[in-house]
Amino acid sequence: HASVGVHPWNLTKENAECHWEDLLKATEDKRVVAIGECGIDKLKGPSLDLQMALFKKEALLAESRSIPLVIHCVKAFNELILLKKEIKPLQPWIIHGFRGKLSLATDCIRHGFYLSIGAYFQEDALKAIPTDRLFIETDESDKPIEDIYQNIAQVREIELEELRECINKNAREVFFKS
């Protein structure tokens, strides 16, 4: 299975249309279960306007294909939440590599996002994420996924097997719902 998208760091004014065409073609593959990693980054990448324009197209593409959206968001959560309110997606939106504080985590959850956590996180934010809104990833470190699972289970004070079951259930429901 695969997730395909245009990461904002790879976007330029000159290549935006080419990336979009490549993405449209890639999503025809039946192995594609999500659009992303795509998103908005105020610290790196092209202009915010260019990022927002392509991100909106990718979000609408995810809706049209009835698949979730995996989001890279850096210092642009207000814009992301406003765009989600505008689009009113039926498909899940997952914030990849979430490292935010408790207040941001609760705000994102309140707005219906899933949060994907890696090796680095704020403990109080992690504890506040409902189990049915949680994913776990290795993208930001070389740590084995098993180590990340063990650390998260310990912080959340749950059994490792219970955490595995919850994440597997979320993956089935979000990525393989048909």
Protein Blocks (a to p, Z undefined) as FASTA:
>chain_A
ZZddddfklpcfklmmmmmmmmmmmmmpmklgbecdedddfkgccdfklmmmmmmmmmmm
mmmnopacddddehilmmmmmmmmmnopabdcddehiabdfklmmmmmmnopacdddfbd
cfklmmmpcfklcccdfklpcbdfklmmmmmmmmnopafklmmmmmmmmmmmmmmmZZ
